[in-house]
Amino acid sequence: MTRLISTGRDTLSYPDRGATARRPLPAGYHHLHHRTRIGQGRAAFEAAGVAVTTFHAHRTSGMRVRADAGAVRPGSRAVVGIGLGPLRISAPCEVIWTAYEPTRAGFAYGTLTGHPESGEESFVVDMDADGTVWFTVTAFSRPDSWYTRLAGPVIPLLQRSYAIWLGRHVRKLAAAA
């Protein structure tokens, strides 16, 4: 049986490169912003930051990720997949920006041609002045395949559910450190 989509090509599938680092998010897309409290203190921040910037959080949440080893860098590529066997959906992405700062760690990836959606998603861990650690997912996207167009309003609900799920995994990984 054929895969639902190809593993992608070399071009971004949207024009608003880097928009998750700015506000407001571009018009014409579904917007997602979900924030999860992770814990308290430097150890929680560092553990969560490493989990996010190495795709460890994505992998432990059940996603299959093919990416370079180590921490993400702008321009690096990843293919995120979900599903089983011939029903696996592969979503090719390129890292657009990264943050490796004393109180902020994370990155955004943009969709490449062949991704079922068109847009960008960021995954950021922040530590407030009082030591509270937060994980935030920010995204803008729209359908870019027949099956995501067919699914209509279900896709944003699935994206929000995954952001909540991923936040829980980041919290568990930070607590275990």
C-alpha positions as CSV (number, residue, x, y, z in Angstrom):
1,M,0.0,0.0,0.0
2,T,1.2,3.5,-0.7
3,R,1.9,6.1,2.0
4,L,-0.6,8.9,2.2
5,I,2.1,11.5,1.4
6,S,5.7,11.7,0.3
7,T,8.5,12.5,2.6
8,G,8.8,16.0,1.2
9,R,11.0,18.1,-0.9
10,D,13.3,21.1,-0.3
11,T,10.9,24.1,-0.1
12,L,8.8,25.6,2.6
13,S,5.1,25.3,1.9
14,Y,4.2,28.7,3.3
15,P,5.4,32.3,2.9
16,D,5.4,33.5,6.6
17,R,8.8,32.2,7.7
18,G,9.6,33.0,11.3
19,A,6.2,34.3,12.2
20,T,6.0,32.2,15.4
21,A,8.7,34.4,16.8
22,R,6.6,37.5,16.3
23,R,3.1,38.6,17.1
24,P,0.5,38.8,15.8
25,L,0.4,35.5,13.9
26,P,-0.4,35.8,10.2
27,A,-4.0,35.9,9.0
28,G,-5.5,33.1,7.0
29,Y,-4.4,30.3,9.2
30,H,-5.7,28.4,12.3
31,H,-3.8,29.7,15.3
32,L,-2.8,27.7,18.3
33,H,-1.3,28.9,21.6
34,H,-1.1,26.5,24.5
35,R,0.9,27.0,27.7
36,T,1.7,24.3,30.3
37,R,3.3,24.8,33.7
38,I,6.3,22.4,33.9
39,G,7.7,23.0,37.3
40,Q,10.1,25.2,39.3
41,G,13.7,26.1,39.2
42,R,16.8,25.8,37.0
43,A,16.9,21.9,37.0
44,A,13.4,21.7,35.6
45,F,14.1,24.4,33.0
46,E,17.3,22.7,31.8
47,A,15.7,19.2,31.6
48,A,12.7,20.6,29.8
49,G,14.9,22.6,27.4
50,V,17.0,19.6,26.5
51,A,13.9,17.4,26.0
52,V,12.4,19.9,23.7
53,T,15.4,20.9,21.6
54,T,16.5,17.3,21.0
55,F,13.0,16.0,20.0
56,H,13.1,13.7,23.1
57,A,9.8,15.1,24.2
58,H,8.2,14.4,20.8
59,R,9.6,10.9,20.7
60,T,8.4,10.0,24.2
61,S,4.9,11.4,23.4
62,G,4.5,8.7,20.7
63,M,5.7,10.5,17.6
64,R,8.3,9.0,15.3
65,V,11.0,11.5,14.6
66,R,13.9,11.2,12.1
67,A,16.3,14.1,12.7
68,D,19.9,14.8,13.1
69,A,21.4,13.7,16.5
70,G,21.9,16.4,19.1
71,A,20.2,19.7,19.6
72,V,18.2,21.4,16.8
73,R,19.8,24.2,14.7
74,P,18.3,26.5,12.1
75,G,18.2,24.8,8.7
76,S,18.2,21.3,10.1
77,R,15.5,18.9,8.8
78,A,13.2,16.5,10.5
79,V,10.4,14.1,9.5
80,V,7.8,13.7,12.2
81,G,5.5,10.7,11.7
82,I,2.4,9.2,13.3
83,G,0.5,6.1,12.4
84,L,1.4,2.5,11.6
85,G,2.8,0.8,8.6
86,P,1.3,1.9,5.3
87,L,-1.0,4.3,7.2
88,R,1.9,6.3,8.5
89,I,1.7,10.0,7.8
90,S,5.2,11.6,7.4
91,A,5.5,15.3,8.0
92,P,8.7,16.9,6.7
93,C,9.9,20.1,8.5
94,E,12.8,22.5,8.6
95,V,14.0,24.2,11.8
96,I,13.4,27.9,11.2
97,W,14.7,29.5,14.4
98,T,16.1,28.4,17.8
99,A,16.5,29.9,21.2
100,Y,19.3,28.9,23.6
101,E,19.2,31.6,26.2
102,P,19.6,31.6,30.1
103,T,15.8,31.6,30.6
104,R,14.5,30.5,27.2
105,A,15.1,27.3,25.1
106,G,13.2,26.0,22.1
107,F,12.7,26.2,18.4
108,A,10.2,26.5,15.6
109,Y,9.9,24.3,12.5
110,G,8.2,25.1,9.3
111,T,6.4,22.7,7.0
112,L,8.1,21.6,3.8
113,T,6.4,20.5,0.6
114,G,4.7,17.2,1.3
115,H,3.6,18.0,4.8
116,P,-0.2,17.5,5.4
117,E,-0.4,21.1,6.8
118,S,1.1,24.4,5.7
119,G,2.6,26.6,8.5
120,E,4.9,26.8,11.4
121,E,5.0,25.6,15.0
122,S,7.2,26.6,17.9
123,F,8.0,24.7,21.1
124,V,9.5,26.9,23.8
125,V,10.5,26.4,27.4
126,D,10.7,29.7,29.5
127,M,11.6,30.3,33.1
128,D,10.0,33.3,34.8
129,A,11.9,35.6,37.3
130,D,10.3,33.6,40.2
131,G,11.6,30.3,38.7
132,T,8.4,29.0,37.3
133,V,9.0,27.0,34.2
134,W,6.5,27.0,31.3
135,F,6.3,25.1,28.0
136,T,4.5,26.9,25.2
137,V,3.3,25.6,21.8
138,T,2.5,28.3,19.3
139,A,1.4,27.5,15.7
140,F,-0.3,28.8,12.6
141,S,-1.4,26.3,10.0
142,R,-3.9,25.4,7.3
143,P,-4.6,22.2,5.4
144,D,-2.3,21.4,2.6
145,S,-3.5,17.9,1.6
146,W,-6.8,16.4,0.6
147,Y,-7.2,14.5,3.8
148,T,-6.5,17.5,6.1
149,R,-8.9,19.6,4.1
150,L,-11.5,16.8,4.3
151,A,-11.0,16.5,8.1
152,G,-11.8,20.3,8.4
153,P,-12.3,21.5,12.0
154,V,-11.1,18.2,13.5
155,I,-7.4,19.1,12.7
156,P,-7.2,22.1,15.0
157,L,-8.8,20.0,17.8
158,L,-6.2,17.3,17.2
159,Q,-3.4,19.9,17.2
160,R,-4.6,21.4,20.5
161,S,-4.9,17.9,22.0
162,Y,-1.4,17.1,20.9
163,A,0.0,20.3,22.4
164,I,-1.7,19.4,25.8
165,W,-0.3,15.8,25.5
166,L,3.2,17.1,24.7
167,G,3.1,19.5,27.6
168,R,2.4,16.6,29.9
169,H,5.3,14.7,28.6
170,V,7.7,17.7,29.0
171,R,6.5,18.1,32.6
172,K,7.1,14.3,33.3
173,L,10.6,14.5,31.7
174,A,11.5,17.6,33.7
175,A,10.2,16.0,36.9
176,A,12.3,12.9,36.3
177,A,15.5,14.9,36.0
